[in-house]
Amino acid sequence: MGRVEGKIALVTGAASGLGRAIADRLAEEGAHVVLTDIDTQAGEAAAREIGGDAMFLHHDVTDGARWEAVMAAIEDRHGRLDVLVNNAGITLMGSVEDIGWEQWRQTFAVDVDSVYWGCRTGIALMKRTGGSIVNIASGAGIKASAGLFAYNAAKAAVIAATKSIALHCGQSRYGIRANVVAPGAIRTPIIDKVLAQVPDPDAMLKGFEASHPIGFIGQPSDIANIVLYLASDESRFATGAVFSVDGGMIL
Ligand SMILES: NC(=O)c1ccc[n+]([C@@H]2O[C@H](COP(=O)([O-])OP(=O)(O)OC[C@H]3O[C@@H](n4cnc5c(N)ncnc54)[C@H](O)[C@@H]3O)[C@@H](O)[C@H]2O)c1
């Protein structure tokens, strides 16, 4: 038996990076995975490569109506939802003086509104049978950087929102747990997009490594494995917690 055998799992932003690694890992351990993303080509390819009954749906996580449609499609296909991984996110670099209003709004739309919609529509379906919500925040939601103004604020909001959700679901006896994973730097396309926004990417990469006391940055499987634990019944007593998987970055 796999560690999440038979569970129905939705992973957003699953066409790339951490989302893809999480979907792969959950499927390896027996989950029926639903991958969503705005990148249809890569998302469809990922679902094909995972095989079995893995399904891809085009889904902009800022769009509340689309969230309703995604949950309806999951209910039609599987009848329930056991695991929701709110993973899709973006990082726009800049200090409080650099980040324009549009960038601030865009960061909050993708990184925070997604959690609002995902948890509201997800809880509506999950509360019939219970389940596990995993919100991917960041070490940057705990430890600030001058040049990550909008991202710091957005990921801190995800952490606080998750604690409130965990309390509500616990007190309501829904059998739904909600936890945060706060990764340190993990080499995925998001890091490449950040490096592309700065004048000296090599120096920034060395800086990332130096800021992780363990001496290296992580790989997607480091995050996929903690999400697997939180998705499984092994973590049945964990809720409202922030799981830092960051090589000691926030210490
Ligand atoms: N990689 C890291 O170092 C790191 C560290 C801490 C936290 N995180 C967080 O992990 C999550 C995944 O990051 P990643 O490194 O895999 O990034 P990534 O850029 O490789 O993947 C993000 C995915 O989200 C999708 N996406 C972007 N906007 C979307 C939208 N509006 N609707 C639906 N999908 C959308 C992209 O198409 C992409 O497939 C993000 O929330 C990120 O903030 C990453």
The ligand as a Tripos MOL2 file, in Angstrom:
@<TRIPOS>MOLECULE
LIG
   44    48     1     0     0
SMALL
NO_CHARGES

@<TRIPOS>ATOM
      1 N1         11.5290   27.4730   -5.4630 N.am      1 LIG1
      2 C1         11.7470   28.0950   -4.3130 C.2       1 LIG1
      3 O1         12.8740   28.4220   -3.9320 O.2       1 LIG1
      4 C2         10.6020   28.4110   -3.4080 C.ar      1 LIG1
      5 C3         10.8980   28.7960   -2.0960 C.ar      1 LIG1
      6 C4          9.8610   29.0990   -1.2300 C.ar      1 LIG1
      7 C5          8.5620   29.0080   -1.6700 C.ar      1 LIG1
      8 N2          8.2980   28.6380   -2.9480 N.ar      1 LIG1
      9 C6          6.9030   28.5770   -3.3540 C.3       1 LIG1
     10 O2          6.6330   27.3160   -3.9380 O.3       1 LIG1
     11 C7          5.5860   27.4430   -4.8960 C.3       1 LIG1
     12 C8          6.0070   26.8100   -6.2070 C.3       1 LIG1
     13 O3          7.1580   27.4740   -6.6780 O.3       1 LIG1
     14 P1          8.1260   26.8720   -7.7860 P.3       1 LIG1
     15 O4          9.4950   27.1110   -7.3060 O.co2     1 LIG1
     16 O5          7.7190   25.4910   -8.1500 O.co2     1 LIG1
     17 O6          7.8050   27.8760   -8.9940 O.3       1 LIG1
     18 P2          7.6320   27.6370  -10.5620 P.3       1 LIG1
     19 O7          7.6520   28.9930  -11.1850 O.co2     1 LIG1
     20 O8          8.5680   26.5940  -11.0470 O.co2     1 LIG1
     21 O9          6.1710   27.0230  -10.6570 O.3       1 LIG1
     22 C9          5.0390   27.7690  -10.3660 C.3       1 LIG1
     23 C10         3.8980   27.2300  -11.1950 C.3       1 LIG1
     24 O10         2.7570   28.0300  -10.8890 O.3       1 LIG1
     25 C11         2.1020   28.3350  -12.1040 C.3       1 LIG1
     26 N3          1.3340   29.5620  -11.9600 N.ar      1 LIG1
     27 C12         1.7990   30.8330  -11.9130 C.ar      1 LIG1
     28 N4          0.7710   31.6870  -11.8380 N.ar      1 LIG1
     29 C13        -0.3700   30.9230  -11.8160 C.ar      1 LIG1
     30 C14        -1.7520   31.2160  -11.7500 C.ar      1 LIG1
     31 N5         -2.2110   32.4800  -11.7110 N.pl3     1 LIG1
     32 N6         -2.6350   30.1930  -11.7310 N.ar      1 LIG1
     33 C15        -2.1870   28.9070  -11.7950 C.ar      1 LIG1
     34 N7         -0.8890   28.5670  -11.8870 N.ar      1 LIG1
     35 C16        -0.0060   29.5780  -11.9020 C.ar      1 LIG1
     36 C17         3.1990   28.4650  -13.1440 C.3       1 LIG1
     37 O11         2.7030   28.2940  -14.4710 O.3       1 LIG1
     38 C18         4.1370   27.3440  -12.7080 C.3       1 LIG1
     39 O12         3.8380   26.1220  -13.3550 O.3       1 LIG1
     40 C19         5.2700   28.9270   -4.9810 C.3       1 LIG1
     41 O13         4.1600   29.2270   -4.1650 O.3       1 LIG1
     42 C20         6.5210   29.5710   -4.4130 C.3       1 LIG1
     43 O14         6.2730   30.8500   -3.8850 O.3       1 LIG1
     44 C21         9.2920   28.3390   -3.8350 C.ar      1 LIG1
@<TRIPOS>BOND
     1     1     2 1
     2     2     3 2
     3     2     4 1
     4     4     5 ar
     5     4    44 ar
     6     5     6 ar
     7     6     7 ar
     8     7     8 ar
     9     8     9 1
    10     8    44 ar
    11     9    10 1
    12     9    42 1
    13    10    11 1
    14    11    12 1
    15    11    40 1
    16    12    13 1
    17    13    14 1
    18    14    15 2
    19    14    16 1
    20    14    17 1
    21    17    18 1
    22    18    19 2
    23    18    20 1
    24    18    21 1
    25    21    22 1
    26    22    23 1
    27    23    24 1
    28    23    38 1
    29    24    25 1
    30    25    26 1
    31    25    36 1
    32    26    27 ar
    33    26    35 ar
    34    27    28 ar
    35    28    29 ar
    36    29    30 ar
    37    29    35 ar
    38    30    31 1
    39    30    32 ar
    40    32    33 ar
    41    33    34 ar
    42    34    35 ar
    43    36    37 1
    44    36    38 1
    45    38    39 1
    46    40    41 1
    47    40    42 1
    48    42    43 1
@<TRIPOS>SUBSTRUCTURE
     1 LIG1         1 GROUP 0 **** ****
